Amino acid sequence: MELERANGQARGAIALPSRPQPIHSSGGRRWQPIRLVSNHFQVSLDKGVHIFTFYLSFEPLLESDSRNLRQILVENVRAELSADIGFFILTGNTIYGTQKPTFEKSSYRTQCEGTTYMMTLSLSREFTLGGGAEGNDGRTGAPNSTFKFLNVLIKSYLRQLNYFEFGSSSRYFNRREKEIIQDTNIVALKGFVTSFMNYRDGLFLKIDIASKILRTDTVLSQIRGMELDHSNGRREDVERLIRESLVGTTVLGLYGNYRYWRVDDVDFSKTCESYVFEEETEGPNKRTYNLLSYYRLKYGLEIQDHHQPLLIHRQTKGNRLCYLVPELCVATGVPEDMADKWKAKVANFCIRNPTDRMADIRKLTASLLSSPQAQKQYKNLGIDIKEEPITFEGKHLTLPTLLFGNGERMSSNLSNFKRPFYEDGGSFSWAIVHFRDFTPANLIKTFRNMSRMFGIDIEMPRLHNLGECFGRRSATDIEDVLLRRLEKQIEIVVIVLPGQIKSAYKSIKRICYLDLGLLSQVIMANTLHKKGYEPICSKLLQQIAAKRGSKLWIVERPIALPSKLMLVGANICNDKSEGGRVVIGFCATMDPTFSRYYSRVVFQKRSKEIIENVRILFKEAILEWFAQNRDIPEAIIFFRDGVTETQECTLLSLEVPQIFEAFADMASEYKPKLAVVVIDKRITQKFFATDQGTLINPPQGTLVDRIIVSKGYDFYMVSQDVKRGTATPTHYRIIYDNTDIPQEIMQELIYSQCYAYWNWSGSIRVPAPVQYANKLSLFVGQTLNEDPRKELRKKLYYL
């Protein structure tokens, strides 16, 4: 269907909404100005400079990831190239030159390790630095060619400073700036991420620090270690454990361009010896390899273990399978089972406070700008980069007002959430399942004491003592109680697990939510003993109450919102049971206070970039709203998490039309207003406040909607009070909007909803509907791997 847009800039065939004009309320503004510093350095360009793009080819052909060999071959003929095309930069199979050539195509003979190569340079196009309209980015209006050139230029200077890029991540690390975490198999690298950005108010160079955590042992060592640890287990169980441990992780290939790969599955039926494939070249005479011969011929690597299983990466486009050799890969990130004290050491290396962070950024900026060679090249190219980071005025939003039971209101110092629930939900029947070495009396006593503080009524629980714990056999006893011995009137069951059978968590949840439709709460006994009953029971009681339908607190609605407004959050998460599948978490509010939810999950193939069933999900949510309210929403705000800027066009052209189709399914005349808000948490924009000349994190509620924003409708928000490290804002991009909700009200709504997530006493990084969807998709993807029973869709069972 055709989507209407007003005053937007073109992005493909679809225009994005423009930023609404500010409102002038007679009640006074809901924010105060705040002075901010950002990790951006202003850039100006001489638009008269011409750049020439050349395509580079070799005979014999080079592998696509032969970065080092390609650089060597080009370096061998640098003098000849410089004479022909002036100062030049190499990136992949492209060369940027600064001097107009006298040829359309030219060849150069070069050698490496006894092999002679013929290198051919073909002129492909010419563009003016900073000018021209071709290839514009729809959100910024910036020429793509200019940005590609500038980013390649800065990359070349970083290489001169001995920084190395893994894959094409735009993150650069210095091998000398690392820390080996003693008594672990972890090494931490320090580096930078850089990018030229074209915002509403001009061109900027963005620089931030980056860290990378790598294991020092290979993925094969991990696999063999797990096999050794479970040598007495059934082979299919061991393979399942290995698959669960690796699927969803990211590994680094120790060859070629050092690419990152996401592990989508593990294939135990193929080996380096048995897997045979043809090379990807044109023509009839294609060579056939197995992985042993391929890595020997292409990279000079001898694989030692010929019978290791293979890792599978599914490419998003075309669902093509790439097979990786565990022996040639290392895992990235901090292992889940790593001891807390070692995690703290890694965190100390990676986490930087604002002052130290900006000091490192300034140091790199000075290195990039100060060398005589760089200064000469900048001057010749007409590029001027300011030495000082930009400062500007942001906004500090007023804290929202939270409403609790007994008429209590909280609008300042939003920290004490141990207050009467807004709606208690009535008394409930529950049971405790435990073993002999756990005494439930302390748990019951603490729960009942806490219940008076929260203003709820708790009945005495039914108790099921399973006797002594005998490890895995006792997990079966828990299943027997749940399936056969639990009283029918029980609304929620609390299971206290000893440490030796913590692995029973998954089977317990699957029985409760797939077979019985029974709410459950699992407690680790050692956690209660270690951290104390009162703080743990306070949180547990809030979770239990939220699961069964109590409203712990609500957030006061901003003024001028549509009265019948539905908020929807959606997120995509990997399904750890099946590498080629993802889980969609979809959560929609069902009442005017945005505190009652309808939660759904659906599964789909990973290769899809959109939510295929979004039409069905919206239709179900609207029908559920009608069932609960005898009315239908007049406006919907759809918060879509996990979408990159490059996927926005796909979302607009495929998902948004499905939403309108869902509206039409209800009735031809049903046309509610709609806003689609894309949320991006993985950003490197940073903002700092100052305190007597010292950089500090901005206070919660800091908003940036000018200078460092696009020409479309977007803004950044810091919604949490960050005490350690540096605050990372969340980027909100409104890519469709016909609601007529003013920008200030939309921002106020989003900020207030960051306080509406009942699993955290305070503010979170994203609005509550999104966080519930994140929690739902993660829980189902890691634990259930199936759609729970229908009666749970109106419960927050996944908290």
N, C-alpha and C positions, 0 to 999 in steps of 0.2 A: 504494500500500500504506500501511497505517497505521504511523506511526513512534512508537516508545515514547519517553517522556520521563519523567524523575523530578525532582520538586521544582523545576521550572522556572517561569519567569514566562510568561504568555501573550503571544505575539506573533502576532496573527491567530489561526489555528487551531492553531498549533504552539508548543510551549513550548521554551525554550532551557535548556540544562543549568545547574545552579547550581554555584557554586564549591566544589570539594572541600574537605573539612576538612584542615587541615595535619597532616602526619605528624610523629611524634616518634621520630627514629631514634637508636638507642643508639650509632651510629657518629659522632654529631655532625653538626651542620648543615653544609651546603656553601655557606654565605654568611655575610657579615658586615654589620652594619647600617651605613648611610651616610645622612648628613643631606642632604636635597635641598631646593632651592627650585624652584618652578614658575611658569609664566606664567599663573597662575590667581589670581583675586581672589574671596574668599568673598562670597556674596550672601545676604541674608535678606529675606523678604517678609512683609508684613502680609496675612494671608489673608482679611481682611475687605473688601478693596477690590474693587469690581465694575467690570468692563470690558464695554462694549457694542460689538458688531461690526455694521457697516453695509455693505451692498452699494451701490456707486456706479455709476450708469449715466448716459450722456449722449445727447442728441439734438441734432444729428446724431451718429452713432456715431464713436468715436475708434478709431484703430488700436491694437492691443494694445501696441505699443512706443512709443506717444506719451507717454512719461513726462513730458517737460518741459511739454508743452501741458496735460496733466492737472493738474500741480502749479500752473501759472499760473491755471487756471480755479478750482481749489479755493481758492487764495490770494486770489482776487478777492472771495470771499464768506466769508473767515475770520471776520469779526466776527459774521455771522449764524449760522455753524456753531457758534462758541464759545458763543453765547448758548443754542443749542438742545442741544448735547451736551457742553459743557465743553471741557476740554483734549483735543485730538484729534491723531491721527497718520494720515497717508495712506501706503498701500503698494499699488501696483497699483490694482485696483478695489475695495479694501477700506479702510474708515476705522474706526479704533478710537477710541471716545469714552469719557469718564470720568463723564459725567452721564447719568442715566436720561432718555430723551426722553419727550415727551408725545405722540408720534406713532408710527405704524408705518411711515409713508412721508411724505416731505416733498420739495418741489421748490424749486430756486433758479435764478434767471436770471443768467447770467454771459456775458461777452464776451471775445473775443481777436481782434485784427487784423481788426475789422469783422464778424466772424461771431458771431452770438448762439447760445448753447448753453443748453439746459435740462438742469440737473443734478438727478438724483433720488437721494435717500438712502433706502434701505430697511433697516429694522432686521432683522437676520438671527438674532442670538443674543446671549445674555448669559452671562458666566462670571466666576468668582471668581479673582482673581490668585493663582496658586499652589495652588489647591484644585480639587476636582472630580475625577472619575474618567474623564470622556469623553476619547476620543482619546489614551489614554495611549501613550507609547512603551514597547514591550515590554521593552526592555533596562533602562530607567531608571525606568519608572513615572511619568514626568513628564508633566503635561498639555501636549499640543501647543499649545493655545491660549495658554497662558502663555508658552511659548518663542517663539512667533511674535510675540507682543506685545512681549516684552522685546528681541528682536533688531531689530524695527522701531523701537523706542524708541531704541536705541543708534545705529541708522543715522541717525535724524533729528538726533541730536546731532553725529554726524560730518559731516553736511552743513552744519551750522551752523559747523563748524570748517574749511569749504571743502574737504572731502574728497569725491571723486567715485567712484561705483561703476560699473565696467564690467559691463553685463549684470546678472545676479543672482548674482554670484560671491562676495558677502560680503567682497570685497577692495576697499579704499578707498584712493584715491591723491590726492595733492595735486599739481596740475599745476606748482606752483612748486618742488616738491622733485624735481627731475629733473637728469639729467646727459646732455648730448649728447656722445657719444663721437666726438672729433675724427677727421676723415679717414675716417669710416664713415657709413653710413646708419642708425645705431642710436641710439635714445634710451632711457635707463633711468629709470623712475619709482619713487619710494619711497612706501610706504604701509603699511597695516595690515590685518589680518584679525581679526575679532572674532566671538564667539559665546558665548551663554549655554549652559552645560552642566550637566546634572543627574547627578551621580555618586552613588556609594554613600553618601558622607558629606555630601551636600547639594548646593546650587546654587552655581555658580561662573561668573564672567565670565572667558573665555579671550581673551587678546590676544596677537597675535604680529605681527612686522613682515613685510611682503610687498614684493616687487619685481616689476616688469613690464617686459619688454624689448619694444620696438616698433620696427619699421622705419619710417624717415621717408619712404620711397618706397612707392608702392602695389604691390599684387600685379600689376597690369597692367604697371607698369614692369619688374618682374622677368620677366614673360612676354616682353615685347618685347625685353628685353636678351638673353634666351636665344635668341630667334629671330635676333637680329642676330649673336650669337656663332657660330651654326651656320647662317648664311645659305646656305652651299654644300651643306648636307646634305639628305637626302631629307625630305620633309614629314612622313612617318610616323615617322621617327627623331627629328625635332625635337619632335613632339607627345609621343612616348614620354618624352623627356628632361624636358619640361615637366611631364608627369603624374608622373613619378618624383620630381621636385623638390618638388611641391606636395602630393601625396596624403599624408595623415597629419599635415600641419601644422595649426596653429590660426591663424585670421585674426580680426581685429577689424573689425566693420562700423562705418564712420565716419558713422553716422546713427542716428536713433531712440534706442534704449536702449544703443547701443554694445555690442552682443552679441558674444560669442565664437562662432565657428563652426569645426567640424572639417571640413577639406576631404577628401571621400571620392572625388572624381573630378573630371575636367575634361572638359567637353563642347565639342568643337570644331565640332560640327555646328549648334549653336544660337548665336544672337547676341542682343543686347539688342533688336534690331529684330524678329527673326524669332520669338522665343519669346513666345507669346500665352497668357494664362490668364484665368480668371474670378475676380472678387473673392469672398472668403469671407464672404458675408452670407446671411441667410435670405430667402426669397421668390423669386418668379420673375424679377424684373427685376434680374438681376445684370449689373454692368458688366464689359466685357472690356478688358484692358490688354495692352500689351507693356511691357517693362521701362523703356523710355524714358518712356512716359506715366505709368507707375506712380510712379516716383521723382519726376517733375516735379509731379504732383498731390499726392502724399502727403508729400513732404519738401522740395519746392521745389528739387530738385537737377536740373541739366542734365548728362546723361551725354555726354561729349565723343566717345568712341570707340564708334560704333554697331555695329562689327563685331568686337568683342573676344569671345573664347570665354567660357564661363560656368563658374564653380566650382559643384560639386554637394556639398551636405550631405544625407546620408541620416538622417532622423530615426529613432531607435531604435524607437519605437512606430509600427507601421503601415508602416514602410519608405517613408515619404513623401519625395519629393525636394524640396529647397529649392534654388533657383538663385540664386547670388550673383554680383554684378558685380565683377570684379577691380579696376576703377577706384575702387570705393568701399570697398575693403578694404586693410588693411595686415597683413603677417605679424607674428606674435609669436615671441619666443624668439631665441636666438643662432643665426645661420646656420652650417651645418656647415662651410662653406668659409671662414669668417672667420679671419684671421691670428691666431696665438697671442697676439701682443702686444696686440691689441684685445680678444680674449677675456679676457685678464688684467685689462684696464681695466674691463670689464663686471663681472667677478668681484669686483674691489676695491670697486665700488659696492654690489653686492648682498650680498656675504658679510660678516656681522657676527660679532664674537666675543661671548661671553656677556655681558661687562660692558657693551659698547656696546648690545647688543640689549636688555638689561633697562633700560638708561637711557632708550632710546627708548620702551619700553613704559610705564615709570613716567611719562614726560613726557606721553604721551597720556592715561593714566589720570588724572593730575592735571587735565588740561584738561577731561576728561569730567565730573569730580566737583566742580570748584572754582567754576564759574560760578554766580552767584546764581540765575539762572533754572533751571539744572539742579538745583541743591540744593532749590529750592522744589518742583519737579516730583517729584523723588525722594521728598521728604517727604510730599507729598500722595498719592502712589501707594503709600507704605509700603515703598519699596525702599531697602535699606541695602547699599552696596557698600564693602567694606573697602579702605583705601588701600594696604595692604601685601600683596605676593604671599604665597601660602601656603607654609609650610615644613613638612616632614614627614619621616618616616624611611622610606627605601627599603632595598633589599638589594643587596649587591655579591657576585655569584656567584664561586666559585672557578674559576680557569682549567681547561679540560679538559686531558686528557693525550693527546698525539699519539704515535703509534707509527710508527717508521721501520724501515728494514732493519737487519740486524745487531743486532737487539734494542734499538736506540736508542729512548729515551723522552724526551719533552719536555713538561714540565708547568709551566714558568715561562719568562718572557721568550720568548713564542712569536713569534719574528721570523726566526730563521735556518732556512730551509726547504731549504737546499742540503745535503741529507743523502741517504744511500742510500735508494733507493725501497723501500717495504715489500714489494712484489712487482715484480720487474723485467720480467716478461713474456717473457723470452728474447730472443735476437738477432733482428734483422729485416733484410729486404732493402729497399733504398731507392734512389731515383734523384734526381739534381739536373738540372733543366732551366734553362739560363741562356743569356745572350748573351755575345758576344765580349768586351765591356768589363768583364765580371765574372770574377774569378779565384776558382774554388771552393776552391782549396787552403786558404785561411785559414778558410773556413767549415768544411771537413772537419776541419782540425786542432783548431779550437775545440770542435766537437762531440765529437770523440774525447777531448779533455782533460776536458770536462764529463762525459762518460759514465763516466769512472773515478770521479768524485766521487759520481755518482748510483748507481754500482754496476751499470751495465748494459753490455751488449756491443753495439757497433755495427759492422756490416760496412762495408767500403769501398763507396761508392755507385757506381751506374752513372751516367755523365755524358753529357748531351746538350747540346752546344754549338750554338746556332742561328745563330751568326755575328753579323753586325751587325744592330742593331735599326732597322727602318724604320717605326716607328710602328704604325698600325693593321694594316698588312699583316703585321707580325711576330706579332701576336696570333693570326693564322691559322696561323702556323708552330707555335705552342705547341699549338693544338688538334690539328694534324696529328700531332705527337709523341705526345700523349696517346691519340689514337684509333688510331694505326697503327704507331707505331715503339717504343712502350714495352714493355720485357720483361714477359712474363706473370707472372713470379714476384715482381714488385715489390709490396710491401705498402703503401708510402707514397711519394708523389712530392713533392719540394720544388721549387717554382718560384720563381726569383729574378727579379722584375720590375723593369725600369727605370722611372723616374718617368713617362716619356712614354706608357706604355701601362698605367698603373695601373687604367684602366677595364676591362682584360681580366679583372680578378679575378672578376667575376660569371660570365662565360662559362666560365672555368676551373673554378669550383666546380660549375656546372651540368653540365659534361661529366663531372667526376669522380664526382659524387654521384647524378646522374640517369641517366647512360648507362653508366658503368663500375663503380660501386660501389667506387671506389678512394679511399683516404684521401689527403688532400693538405694541404700547408702552403705558403702563399704568403708570400714575404718581399719587402719593398721594398728594393732595393739601396741607395737613399739613406738608409734608416733604419739599416742596418748601418754605413754610413760615418759617419753623423752621431752615433749613440749608442754606437758601439763594438761589436765582435763579442762580447765576453764577456758583458755583461749581456743582450744580445738573444738570444744563442745559449742561455744558461741557461734563459730563459723558453721559447724555441722547442722546446728538447729536452724540457722538461716537457710541453708541449702535444702534441708528437709521441708521446711515451710514453703519455700519458693516452688519446690517440685510439686507439692500437692495443691498449690493454688493461692496461698496467702500472698498479699501485696505487702512487701516489706516497707517500701516507701514509694512515693511518686514524686515526679518533678513538675513544678508548676508550669503550665503551658505558656509560651510567649503569646503576646496579644496578636491579633490580626491573622491568626491561622484559620483556615477553613474548619468549621465545627466538626464535620465528619471526615477527618483526615486519617488515612491509613499510612503507617510507616512500614516499609519492607526492607529487609536485609538479605543479601545472598552472597554466598562464598563457595569456592570450589576447593576440595581437598583430595589428596591421593587416597585411594582405597588400598591399604597395605596387603589385603588378601589376594588381589588381582592387579598385576602391574599395569595392564592396559585399561584400567577403569578409574574413574574419579567419582567423588561423592559431591553432590550439590546440597548445601544446607540453605534452607529457605525459611525465614521467620517473618511473620506479618502480625502487626498489632491489631487487636480486636476491640479496643474501647477508646474513649476520648482521652483517657489518662496515659495511653501508650504503655499499659502495664499488664495486659492480658495478651497471650500470644497463641498463634497457630503455627506449628513447626512441622516442616516436611523435609524429607530427603528423597532424592532420586539419584540414580546411577546412570552414567553414560561413558562412552569411549573417551579416552584421554585425547585423541587426535582432534576432537572438536574444540574450537575456541569459544563457543557460545554455550548458553544453557539451552539445550534442545527443547525441553519441556516447559519453557517459561510461560507459554500460553495456558497450559493445564494448571500450573502452579498458581498463577494469578486468578484464574477462574475459580479454583478451589478456595482460595483465600477470600474472595469476594462472597462466594456462597456461604462460607463459614461466618463471615461478618454478618450476613443477612440472618443466618440461623440464630446468632447470638443477640442481634440488635433489632431485628425486623426492619432493617433499613440497609442501604448500600452506601459505600463511601463516595463522597463528592470530589475527593482529591487523594492522590497517592504520591508519596515520595519514595522512590526506589533507590536504595543505597547498594551499589554494586561494587563488591570488593574483588581484588585479584585481577584487575584489568589494566593492561599497559596502555600507554598513549597510542601505540601502533595498532591496538585492537579496538579502539573506539569506533572506527568506521564500521567494523564488522558488527559490533554491538548495536550501533544505530541502525544499520541496514537489515539486521536479522532478528535481534531480540526485541527491540522497541516495536516493530510492526506486530510481532506476536502478542505483545501486551494489548495493543489496540484491538487485535482480533479477539482476545479474551473479553474485552469490554463489549464488543459486538455480539459475542456469544450469549451474553446476559440479556441484551435487548438492543435492537438497532438504534434506539434513541438514547441509550446509556453512553455518555461521553464524559467521564470524569476527567478532571485536570490531572496532569502527570508531570513530575520532575524526575529526571534520572541523574543521580549523583555518583560519579566514579570516585572511589577512594584509593589512594596510593600511600602506603606506609613505608615503602622501600625507596626512600629518597635521600639525597645527600645535601639538600638545602639546610642550612643551619642559621639560627638567629640568636643573638646574644643581647642581653641587657647589660648595663654598667652600674657598678656600685663604687663610687669614689675612684673612678678610673680603672677599676678591675672588672674584667668581663665575667659575667655570671649568667646562669640560665635564665631565660625569660620566665616570668610568673605564669602560672596556669591561667588560661583564658587569653593568652597573647594571640593576636590575629594579624595576619599580613594580607591585605587585599589591594596593594598598590606597589609600584616600582618593580618588585621581583615577582610579577605575575604575568600571565599571558595577555593577549589582546582579546581573549574570550572571557568566559565567566568562571573564574576559579579563585581559590584563596588557600592559605596555609593557616593551620591552627595548632597551638601547643595547649592541649587540654589537661595535661598532668603537671604536678609539681615535682620536678626531677631534682633529687638531692645528690645523686651520684652520677658522674659522667656528664655527658652533654645531651640536652633535650633534642629529640628529633621531631619536627612537626609532622602533621598529617596533611597531605595535599588533597583538597576536594575540587573536583572538576565537574561542573554542571554541564552535561552534554546535551540535555533536552529539558525544556521547561516551558510550559504554557500555563503555569499555576497563578502567575501574577503575585506570588509571594515576594515581598521586598527582600533585597539582598540581606539587609540587617536582621530581618526576622528569620530568614533561612540560617544565617550564621548563629543567631541566638538559639534556635531550635537544635542545631547540631551540637553546640556546646552543652546545652542543658541535658541532651540525651547521653552525653558522656558520663553523667552521674546516675543514669537509670539502670545500670547493670547490677543485678542483685548478688552476683558472685564476687563483688569487690566493694569494699567500704571506701568509696572515694570516686575519683574520676578515672576514666580509662582513655585510651588513645582514639577510639572510634565510637560513634553512637551505639547505643545498646542493641538495636535490631541487628546491626552488623556483627557485634561481638557474640550475640546469641547464635547467629548463623555460623560464625567461625567455630564456636564451641561445639555446635551440633555436628557440622561436617567432620571435624577432627575426631569427635567421639565415635561417630558411626564408622568413619574410615579406618580408625585404628582398632576399634573394639568389637563392634557389632557386625560390620561388613554386610548387613542386610537391612531392609526397611523394617523398623519396629512395628508393633501392632498398632492398628488405627486408633484405638482408644487413648494412646499416649500423645497424639498430635496436639492435644490441648493442654499438655503438661510440659514443664521445663525439666523433663526427666534426665537430661544430659548434663545438668550442672554437677 
